[in-house]
Amino acid sequence: MSEDEHPRHEPAADMPSLFPAPPMAEVERMIEAVIFASAEPVTVAELQTRLPQGCDVPEALQHLRTRYAGRGVHLVRVGEGWAMRTAPDLGWLMHKEQVETRRLSRAAIETLAIIAYHQPVTRAEIEEIRGVALSRGTIDQLMELEWIRLGRRRMTPGRPVTFVVTDMFLDHFGLESARDLPGLKELRAAGLLDSRPMPGTPANDDEDEITIGQSELFED
């Protein structure tokens, strides 16, 4: 019988490892090394592909998060990923004497707010909320900052694309998810919102939380 006639037995992808999983302390060290060396937040799925089989990545992340609490750097969740970030109360040490800032236009701020509080949202919906046409430059500016990205297409006539905020937006503002966005009272108390209603948000000051919009019909 030729070699081609012999059946080949490939190892199953989900076959359990022949070696025991490393101790939790070692799993924490490996995760710590990967996250520290990564320029971008690292997801649980990415960590699981790097670490030996049998490692309890979620549990190790929680142990590390507790271990870093109160230290100069924290292990924080950014969207679906995890990253090392300077403790908020020590941020002033990282400031330069002169910081170059890029100011957003009022149109860009309003557009960003609408996307953040109503995502996923289409261009037509943004224009309807603002009451004016949305210029291409406004979207381009927010895309260039990597604060928004294209979402899934809406299953409506024309199949328009939607816009959602990115993990970079969440990271910049210290948020784990868009559901952590402040309410109207918090925005006004911080001086970030005047007495006029913000486009796309309710005018009632008693509403501290703004529900993130969820669309019903999408396609990938």
Backbone as CSV, one residue per row, in Angstrom:
resi,resn,N_x,N_y,N_z,CA_x,CA_y,CA_z,C_x,C_y,C_z
1,MET,0.859,-1.200,0.000,0.000,0.000,0.000,0.885,1.237,0.000
2,SER,0.609,2.150,-0.911,1.431,3.354,-1.018,1.143,4.293,0.141
3,GLU,2.030,5.253,0.262,1.887,6.232,1.351,0.584,6.996,1.228
4,ASP,0.155,7.287,-0.054,-1.058,8.060,-0.262,-2.293,7.273,0.152
5,GLU,-2.158,5.892,0.166,-3.311,5.084,0.504,-3.507,4.942,2.000
6,HIS,-2.478,5.279,2.760,-2.605,5.194,4.216,-3.368,6.420,4.724
7,PRO,-4.355,6.234,5.572,-5.066,7.395,6.132,-4.153,8.192,7.043
8,ARG,-4.271,9.487,6.954,-3.460,10.369,7.786,-4.302,10.835,8.977
9,HIS,-3.741,10.740,10.142,-4.451,11.122,11.353,-3.914,12.467,11.820
10,GLU,-4.717,13.498,11.606,-4.329,14.842,12.044,-4.832,15.059,13.466
11,PRO,-4.068,15.709,14.311,-4.528,15.983,15.677,-5.690,16.952,15.642
12,ALA,-6.680,16.677,16.441,-7.852,17.555,16.516,-7.458,18.899,17.106
13,ALA,-8.050,19.972,16.520,-7.703,21.327,16.976,-8.127,21.559,18.404
14,ASP,-9.229,20.881,18.807,-9.739,21.106,20.156,-9.291,20.025,21.127
15,MET,-8.297,19.207,20.732,-7.806,18.147,21.599,-7.157,18.767,22.829
16,PRO,-7.463,18.305,24.011,-6.872,18.885,25.214,-5.361,18.737,25.225
17,SER,-4.707,19.685,25.854,-3.250,19.673,25.900,-2.759,18.500,26.725
18,LEU,-1.628,17.929,26.304,-1.019,16.834,27.040,-0.261,17.325,28.258
19,PHE,-0.065,18.620,28.353,0.682,19.197,29.455,-0.258,20.010,30.343
20,PRO,-0.041,20.004,31.631,-0.915,20.776,32.532,-0.737,22.275,32.308
21,ALA,-1.808,23.024,32.570,-1.739,24.477,32.429,-0.768,25.056,33.456
22,PRO,-0.093,26.153,33.120,0.831,26.764,34.077,0.087,27.241,35.319
23,PRO,0.781,27.409,36.439,0.150,27.959,37.646,-0.406,29.356,37.361
24,MET,-1.414,29.766,38.136,-2.052,31.062,37.906,-1.046,32.207,37.959
25,ALA,-0.090,32.126,38.881,0.916,33.187,38.989,1.709,33.324,37.699
26,GLU,2.007,32.201,37.050,2.757,32.242,35.793,1.881,32.764,34.657
27,VAL,0.587,32.401,34.671,-0.344,32.923,33.671,-0.422,34.441,33.778
28,GLU,-0.484,34.946,35.006,-0.527,36.395,35.209,0.726,37.052,34.654
29,ARG,1.897,36.451,34.885,3.152,37.010,34.378,3.155,37.072,32.862
30,MET,2.662,36.018,32.222,2.649,35.982,30.758,1.693,37.030,30.200
31,ILE,0.522,37.140,30.799,-0.445,38.142,30.344,0.112,39.543,30.553
32,GLU,0.735,39.755,31.695,1.334,41.050,32.004,2.379,41.429,30.955
33,ALA,3.190,40.464,30.534,4.234,40.732,29.535,3.628,41.093,28.190
34,VAL,2.591,40.357,27.778,1.973,40.609,26.472,1.320,41.981,26.443
35,ILE,0.542,42.302,27.479,-0.166,43.588,27.505,0.814,44.746,27.598
36,PHE,1.848,44.598,28.408,2.836,45.671,28.568,3.545,45.977,27.262
37,ALA,3.807,44.939,26.459,4.556,45.125,25.215,3.679,45.552,24.050
38,SER,2.355,45.497,24.207,1.455,45.802,23.094,1.136,47.289,23.042
39,ALA,1.155,47.837,21.831,0.813,49.254,21.655,-0.692,49.472,21.651
40,GLU,-1.465,48.403,21.461,-2.921,48.484,21.409,-3.519,47.589,22.483
41,PRO,-4.751,47.885,22.923,-5.414,46.999,23.877,-5.483,45.566,23.332
42,VAL,-5.303,44.591,24.202,-5.265,43.184,23.814,-6.536,42.494,24.295
43,THR,-7.213,41.787,23.425,-8.455,41.116,23.785,-8.169,39.769,24.453
44,VAL,-9.194,39.244,25.116,-9.073,37.933,25.748,-8.776,36.865,24.697
45,ALA,-9.448,36.962,23.538,-9.231,35.986,22.478,-7.775,36.005,22.000
46,GLU,-7.197,37.187,21.878,-5.800,37.286,21.446,-4.862,36.678,22.483
47,LEU,-5.161,36.921,23.750,-4.333,36.353,24.804,-4.417,34.834,24.808
48,GLN,-5.610,34.304,24.589,-5.789,32.851,24.598,-5.023,32.172,23.474
49,THR,-4.858,32.864,22.348,-4.096,32.272,21.240,-2.598,32.292,21.522
50,ARG,-2.143,33.180,22.375,-0.718,33.290,22.684,-0.301,32.383,23.839
51,LEU,-1.184,32.219,24.811,-0.845,31.476,26.009,-1.059,29.975,25.816
52,PRO,-0.412,29.147,26.641,-0.614,27.694,26.547,-2.072,27.323,26.793
53,GLN,-2.465,26.175,26.282,-3.829,25.707,26.471,-4.111,25.481,27.955
54,GLY,-5.358,25.734,28.326,-5.780,25.505,29.704,-5.643,26.709,30.606
55,CYS,-5.053,27.803,30.109,-4.895,29.004,30.935,-6.241,29.702,31.098
56,ASP,-6.564,30.068,32.324,-7.808,30.791,32.604,-7.521,32.281,32.481
57,VAL,-7.626,32.786,31.249,-7.269,34.185,30.985,-8.166,35.176,31.720
58,PRO,-9.502,35.031,31.667,-10.361,36.001,32.374,-10.059,36.096,33.863
59,GLU,-9.841,34.946,34.513,-9.549,34.972,35.942,-8.206,35.647,36.219
60,ALA,-7.211,35.346,35.391,-5.895,35.957,35.569,-5.964,37.470,35.378
61,LEU,-6.772,37.930,34.424,-6.927,39.373,34.210,-7.521,40.048,35.436
62,GLN,-8.507,39.421,36.056,-9.104,40.001,37.248,-8.101,40.042,38.399
63,HIS,-7.279,39.006,38.527,-6.239,39.008,39.560,-5.253,40.142,39.317
64,LEU,-4.842,40.302,38.059,-3.906,41.372,37.732,-4.511,42.743,37.979
65,ARG,-5.794,42.894,37.624,-6.458,44.178,37.828,-6.462,44.553,39.301
66,THR,-6.736,43.575,40.155,-6.715,43.816,41.602,-5.303,44.119,42.083
67,ARG,-4.332,43.387,41.534,-2.944,43.573,41.954,-2.434,44.977,41.627
68,TYR,-2.873,45.527,40.494,-2.401,46.849,40.083,-3.215,47.994,40.681
69,ALA,-4.308,47.701,41.348,-5.118,48.767,41.959,-4.273,49.520,42.986
70,GLY,-4.277,50.845,42.899,-3.515,51.662,43.834,-2.077,51.903,43.433
71,ARG,-1.632,51.292,42.329,-0.256,51.503,41.883,-0.188,52.622,40.847
72,GLY,1.007,52.876,40.342,1.193,53.967,39.396,0.580,53.716,38.040
73,VAL,0.448,52.447,37.678,-0.234,52.079,36.446,-1.360,51.118,36.796
74,HIS,-2.429,51.169,36.031,-3.581,50.311,36.250,-3.796,49.422,35.033
75,LEU,-4.363,48.261,35.267,-4.823,47.403,34.178,-6.290,47.738,33.960
76,VAL,-6.607,48.288,32.790,-7.964,48.768,32.533,-8.534,48.090,31.303
77,ARG,-9.852,48.016,31.277,-10.534,47.461,30.117,-10.882,48.591,29.167
78,VAL,-10.565,48.410,27.900,-10.855,49.394,26.864,-11.662,48.701,25.785
79,GLY,-12.963,48.899,25.783,-13.810,48.194,24.835,-13.738,46.700,25.099
80,GLU,-13.287,45.927,24.091,-13.147,44.478,24.242,-11.724,44.077,24.638
81,GLY,-10.834,45.067,24.786,-9.440,44.755,25.088,-9.009,45.215,26.466
82,TRP,-7.750,44.902,26.801,-7.153,45.267,28.081,-5.829,45.964,27.820
83,ALA,-5.525,46.980,28.644,-4.309,47.755,28.430,-3.801,48.304,29.758
84,MET,-2.511,48.648,29.771,-1.896,49.312,30.924,-2.014,50.821,30.731
85,ARG,-2.509,51.510,31.753,-2.667,52.951,31.674,-2.192,53.604,32.968
86,THR,-1.669,54.817,32.849,-1.233,55.571,34.017,-2.410,55.835,34.948
87,ALA,-2.181,55.738,36.236,-3.230,56.028,37.211,-3.753,57.448,36.979
88,PRO,-5.074,57.642,36.978,-5.645,58.956,36.668,-5.086,60.095,37.516
89,ASP,-4.819,59.842,38.800,-4.347,60.923,39.670,-2.883,61.286,39.431
90,LEU,-2.193,60.514,38.599,-0.791,60.806,38.280,-0.617,61.305,36.853
91,GLY,-1.742,61.531,36.174,-1.663,61.981,34.795,-0.912,63.292,34.631
92,TRP,-0.957,64.130,35.664,-0.292,65.438,35.552,1.224,65.294,35.370
93,LEU,1.792,64.182,35.805,3.229,63.972,35.649,3.624,63.797,34.187
94,MET,2.651,63.400,33.352,2.938,63.130,31.953,2.722,64.355,31.058
95,HIS,2.180,65.416,31.633,1.880,66.598,30.831,3.147,67.376,30.506
96,LYS,3.226,67.825,29.285,4.318,68.704,28.893,3.940,70.141,29.220
97,GLU,4.926,71.016,29.207,4.663,72.420,29.505,3.743,73.037,28.470
98,GLN,3.863,72.581,27.241,3.022,73.090,26.175,2.428,71.910,25.414
99,VAL,1.130,71.810,25.448,0.440,70.710,24.788,-0.263,71.231,23.538
100,GLU,0.035,70.609,22.419,-0.621,70.989,21.172,-1.994,70.326,21.111
101,THR,-3.007,71.138,21.005,-4.365,70.614,20.963,-4.980,70.854,19.591
102,ARG,-5.860,69.970,19.217,-6.566,70.106,17.952,-8.036,70.296,18.264
103,ARG,-8.523,71.492,18.074,-9.880,71.818,18.443,-10.855,71.292,17.397
104,LEU,-11.929,70.726,17.877,-12.981,70.260,16.977,-13.979,71.381,16.747
105,SER,-14.514,71.433,15.555,-15.556,72.408,15.262,-16.824,72.036,16.034
106,ARG,-17.727,72.992,16.173,-18.988,72.702,16.857,-19.747,71.585,16.131
107,ALA,-19.676,71.590,14.800,-20.350,70.552,14.036,-19.769,69.181,14.355
108,ALA,-18.429,69.104,14.489,-17.786,67.831,14.797,-18.144,67.356,16.198
109,ILE,-18.182,68.293,17.161,-18.535,67.932,18.538,-19.963,67.415,18.599
110,GLU,-20.876,68.106,17.923,-22.273,67.668,17.917,-22.417,66.308,17.245
111,THR,-21.717,66.132,16.126,-21.786,64.859,15.408,-21.238,63.726,16.263
112,LEU,-20.103,63.977,16.940,-19.503,62.962,17.801,-20.435,62.601,18.952
113,ALA,-21.086,63.617,19.524,-22.010,63.368,20.626,-23.196,62.517,20.173
114,ILE,-23.712,62.823,19.002,-24.861,62.066,18.480,-24.466,60.613,18.244
115,ILE,-23.298,60.402,17.646,-22.846,59.032,17.387,-22.636,58.281,18.695
116,ALA,-22.008,58.951,19.670,-21.712,58.288,20.942,-22.979,57.883,21.685
117,TYR,-23.975,58.772,21.707,-25.178,58.517,22.495,-26.257,57.750,21.729
118,HIS,-26.144,57.672,20.397,-27.198,57.030,19.611,-26.690,55.920,18.711
119,GLN,-25.422,55.507,18.869,-24.865,54.491,17.978,-25.634,53.177,18.081
120,PRO,-25.682,52.453,16.953,-25.216,52.802,15.604,-26.205,53.743,14.930
121,VAL,-25.696,54.760,14.236,-26.544,55.786,13.649,-26.070,56.092,12.237
122,THR,-27.008,56.365,11.328,-26.672,56.652,9.937,-26.456,58.148,9.732
123,ARG,-25.890,58.503,8.582,-25.689,59.918,8.250,-27.027,60.655,8.221
124,ALA,-28.055,60.025,7.635,-29.364,60.675,7.556,-29.929,60.930,8.947
125,GLU,-29.718,60.001,9.862,-30.217,60.180,11.230,-29.460,61.287,11.956
126,ILE,-28.163,61.388,11.695,-27.375,62.482,12.290,-27.899,63.826,11.792
127,GLU,-28.140,63.910,10.493,-28.641,65.159,9.912,-30.035,65.487,10.446
128,GLU,-30.846,64.480,10.647,-32.195,64.722,11.165,-32.137,65.253,12.597
129,ILE,-31.241,64.710,13.402,-31.115,65.158,14.791,-30.543,66.570,14.864
130,ARG,-29.509,66.851,14.043,-28.884,68.171,14.072,-29.734,69.222,13.367
131,GLY,-30.517,68.793,12.392,-31.349,69.730,11.656,-30.637,70.417,10.519
132,VAL,-29.413,70.013,10.232,-28.647,70.599,9.124,-27.906,69.475,8.409
133,ALA,-27.474,69.742,7.174,-26.736,68.754,6.403,-25.372,68.502,7.036
134,LEU,-24.891,67.285,6.930,-23.603,66.896,7.502,-22.542,66.936,6.408
135,SER,-21.533,67.751,6.613,-20.483,67.869,5.605,-19.554,66.666,5.652
136,ARG,-18.973,66.334,4.519,-18.043,65.212,4.435,-16.823,65.465,5.308
137,GLY,-16.408,66.731,5.397,-15.220,67.057,6.182,-15.372,66.741,7.657
138,THR,-16.588,66.872,8.188,-16.819,66.588,9.604,-16.583,65.115,9.895
139,ILE,-17.170,64.246,9.075,-16.972,62.810,9.250,-15.504,62.445,9.037
140,ASP,-14.870,63.038,8.016,-13.467,62.742,7.731,-12.578,63.097,8.919
141,GLN,-12.867,64.225,9.581,-12.059,64.650,10.715,-12.159,63.651,11.865
142,LEU,-13.369,63.200,12.139,-13.567,62.241,13.226,-12.977,60.876,12.876
143,MET,-13.046,60.506,11.590,-12.448,59.246,11.160,-10.919,59.321,11.242
144,GLU,-10.367,60.476,10.898,-8.915,60.666,10.947,-8.409,60.557,12.380
145,LEU,-9.186,61.071,13.333,-8.830,60.957,14.749,-9.012,59.528,15.259
146,GLU,-9.667,58.694,14.454,-9.987,57.309,14.820,-10.888,57.247,16.042
147,TRP,-11.782,58.240,16.148,-12.775,58.259,17.227,-14.084,57.631,16.782
148,ILE,-14.312,57.538,15.475,-15.500,56.856,14.963,-15.063,55.924,13.840
149,ARG,-15.906,54.947,13.539,-15.640,54.027,12.443,-16.977,53.625,11.823
150,LEU,-16.884,52.981,10.676,-18.091,52.494,10.019,-18.624,51.276,10.755
151,GLY,-19.943,51.242,10.954,-20.586,50.086,11.557,-21.202,49.213,10.486
152,ARG,-22.166,48.408,10.884,-22.837,47.528,9.926,-23.862,48.304,9.112
153,ARG,-24.191,47.778,7.958,-25.193,48.411,7.103,-26.590,48.151,7.656
154,ARG,-27.427,49.163,7.586,-28.807,49.035,8.033,-29.615,48.315,6.958
155,MET,-30.447,47.389,7.363,-31.273,46.643,6.415,-32.520,47.451,6.053
156,THR,-32.295,48.591,5.467,-33.361,49.471,4.991,-33.032,49.835,3.551
157,PRO,-33.971,50.432,2.810,-33.688,50.789,1.418,-32.390,51.579,1.285
158,GLY,-31.568,51.154,0.364,-30.273,51.789,0.169,-29.181,51.203,1.027
159,ARG,-29.553,50.423,2.040,-28.606,49.808,2.974,-27.515,50.795,3.421
160,PRO,-27.904,51.891,4.067,-26.902,52.878,4.491,-25.995,52.331,5.587
161,VAL,-24.757,52.791,5.591,-23.829,52.382,6.644,-24.138,53.167,7.907
162,THR,-23.720,52.617,9.025,-23.893,53.309,10.296,-22.525,53.716,10.838
163,PHE,-22.532,54.583,11.836,-21.298,55.028,12.489,-21.364,54.679,13.965
164,VAL,-20.218,54.265,14.512,-20.095,53.955,15.930,-18.768,54.522,16.433
165,VAL,-18.658,54.700,17.738,-17.394,55.177,18.303,-16.423,54.000,18.409
166,THR,-15.139,54.317,18.482,-14.089,53.302,18.500,-13.536,53.110,19.912
167,ASP,-12.724,52.069,20.063,-12.035,51.855,21.334,-11.077,53.006,21.627
168,MET,-10.525,53.634,20.578,-9.631,54.773,20.794,-10.389,55.941,21.425
169,PHE,-11.639,56.142,21.024,-12.487,57.160,21.641,-12.700,56.824,23.108
170,LEU,-13.025,55.571,23.403,-13.247,55.158,24.791,-11.976,55.344,25.610
171,ASP,-10.832,54.961,25.025,-9.553,55.070,25.722,-9.218,56.525,26.021
172,HIS,-9.472,57.411,25.054,-9.149,58.826,25.227,-9.931,59.441,26.381
173,PHE,-11.195,59.037,26.535,-12.040,59.613,27.568,-12.145,58.725,28.808
174,GLY,-11.322,57.675,28.889,-11.282,56.840,30.076,-12.547,56.046,30.326
175,LEU,-13.160,55.523,29.259,-14.413,54.785,29.371,-14.194,53.314,29.037
176,GLU,-14.910,52.428,29.729,-14.854,51.020,29.382,-15.762,50.714,28.201
177,SER,-16.898,51.387,28.138,-17.838,51.195,27.042,-18.643,52.473,26.876
178,ALA,-19.411,52.555,25.779,-20.216,53.747,25.524,-21.310,53.925,26.573
179,ARG,-21.641,52.854,27.286,-22.664,52.957,28.320,-22.174,53.733,29.541
180,ASP,-20.855,53.985,29.606,-20.298,54.762,30.710,-20.273,56.253,30.422
181,LEU,-20.832,56.684,29.300,-20.885,58.110,28.977,-21.664,58.857,30.052
182,PRO,-21.238,60.069,30.399,-21.939,60.822,31.454,-23.311,61.284,31.008
183,GLY,-24.181,61.527,31.985,-25.500,62.080,31.705,-25.434,63.583,31.572
184,LEU,-26.581,64.207,31.319,-26.624,65.652,31.099,-26.173,66.433,32.317
185,LYS,-26.603,66.024,33.515,-26.223,66.766,34.717,-24.715,66.748,34.914
186,GLU,-24.090,65.606,34.650,-22.647,65.501,34.813,-21.910,66.367,33.812
187,LEU,-22.406,66.411,32.579,-21.782,67.231,31.550,-21.852,68.711,31.905
188,ARG,-23.010,69.153,32.377,-23.172,70.562,32.729,-22.383,70.919,33.984
189,ALA,-22.322,69.999,34.944,-21.564,70.262,36.169,-20.077,70.404,35.870
190,ALA,-19.619,69.702,34.851,-18.212,69.777,34.458,-17.937,70.952,33.524
191,GLY,-18.993,71.721,33.184,-18.830,72.860,32.294,-18.648,72.485,30.846
192,LEU,-19.010,71.241,30.489,-18.830,70.778,29.113,-20.082,70.940,28.272
193,LEU,-21.147,71.451,28.877,-22.400,71.603,28.154,-23.118,72.826,28.687
194,ASP,-23.593,73.696,27.774,-24.307,74.887,28.215,-25.771,74.533,28.472
195,SER,-26.583,75.553,28.713,-27.965,75.321,29.086,-28.825,74.858,27.920
196,ARG,-28.340,75.012,26.698,-29.114,74.567,25.542,-29.039,73.054,25.423
197,PRO,-30.099,72.414,24.974,-30.078,70.959,24.827,-29.046,70.533,23.804
198,MET,-28.308,69.489,24.112,-27.339,68.952,23.175,-28.079,68.183,22.093
199,PRO,-27.719,68.365,20.833,-28.419,67.664,19.762,-28.484,66.168,20.017
200,GLY,-29.692,65.637,19.892,-29.854,64.202,20.033,-30.050,63.722,21.444
201,THR,-30.063,64.651,22.435,-30.271,64.248,23.813,-31.522,64.907,24.344
202,PRO,-32.204,64.300,25.326,-33.417,64.887,25.861,-33.154,66.180,26.593
203,ALA,-34.097,67.093,26.545,-33.922,68.400,27.179,-34.211,68.353,28.661
204,ASN,-34.757,67.265,29.181,-35.122,67.150,30.577,-33.878,66.918,31.425
205,ASP,-33.576,67.852,32.363,-32.381,67.734,33.190,-32.469,66.577,34.170
206,ASP,-33.670,66.075,34.421,-33.817,65.006,35.395,-33.326,63.670,34.854
207,GLU,-33.073,63.587,33.554,-32.627,62.335,32.972,-31.112,62.262,33.043
208,ASP,-30.590,61.557,34.059,-29.153,61.469,34.249,-28.501,60.496,33.280
209,GLU,-29.259,59.521,32.807,-28.699,58.530,31.913,-29.348,58.618,30.546
210,ILE,-28.559,58.419,29.534,-29.049,58.453,28.165,-28.865,57.074,27.578
211,THR,-29.935,56.463,27.147,-29.878,55.105,26.641,-29.215,55.071,25.273
212,ILE,-28.297,54.135,25.106,-27.646,53.957,23.816,-28.638,53.317,22.860
213,GLY,-28.827,53.943,21.704,-29.783,53.425,20.744,-29.357,52.080,20.173
214,GLN,-30.292,51.215,19.960,-30.024,49.921,19.357,-30.944,49.735,18.159
215,SER,-30.360,49.490,16.994,-31.171,49.264,15.801,-31.553,47.795,15.721
216,GLU,-32.658,47.519,15.074,-33.177,46.175,15.056,-32.682,45.350,13.870
217,LEU,-32.521,45.959,12.718,-32.201,45.193,11.523,-30.847,45.606,10.964
218,PHE,-29.922,44.639,10.872,-28.597,44.902,10.308,-28.195,43.708,9.459
219,GLU,-27.200,43.947,8.649,-26.529,42.832,7.988,-25.047,43.049,8.162
220,ASP,-24.277,42.006,8.185,-22.836,42.127,8.379,-22.175,42.747,7.163
